[in-house]
Amino acid sequence: MNQLRACPASKLLDEHAKHVRSYARNCLPSVLGENTQNEFARRAETLNKLFMVLVRTKPKIDS
């Protein structure tokens, strides 16, 4: 947990987005049909937005 606190929010966001894109690109095509893959991409984008809000507001909450 201390590693996450020491990590700048922008770096954490970049790492999160990189993993989501990598999973969508490498894993989904082999197991899901195109419609399900598009649905996952839409949901992943929503999760990315929520994650960004959480990371950006957490320092304000802790203060």
N, C-alpha and C positions, 0 to 999 in steps of 0.2 A: 504493500500500500504506500509506503514511503517513496518508492520509485515513481508512482503516479503523481504524488504531490510535488516532487522535485521536477517533474517533466513539464515543460511549458505547454500551455493549452494548445497552441497551434501545432506543435509537434505531435501531441496526443491525437488531435483531430486528423492530421495527415496519416498517421499510422492506422487509425481506425478505418478511414476511407480506403486506404491501400488494401487492407485485408478484405473489406467488403467487395471491392472491385475484383480482387484476385479470386475470391470464392465464386463470384458471379460469372467470371470469365472462364475459370478452369473446371469448376465442379458442376455447375448447373446444367450446361448443355448435355452432359452425358446421362443425367437422371431425370430431367424434366422436359416436358413439351414446351413449345414456344410460348403459349399463352401463360402457363404457370411461371415460366422464366420472366416474362414481362411483369407479372404480378409481383414476383419476388423483387425485381428491380424497383418497382414503385414503392413497395414496403421498405426496402433497404434505404431508399432516398428519404422516406419519412423518418426512419430510425436515425439516419445521419443528422437530419435537422434537429431532432430531439436531443441527440447526443451533444451537438454543438451548443444548444441552449443550456444544457446541464453543465457543460465544462465552462462556459462563459459566465454563468451565474454563480457557480460554486464559490469562487473567491469572495464575492459580495456577501454570500450567506455566512461564510466563516468569519468575516470581519466584524 
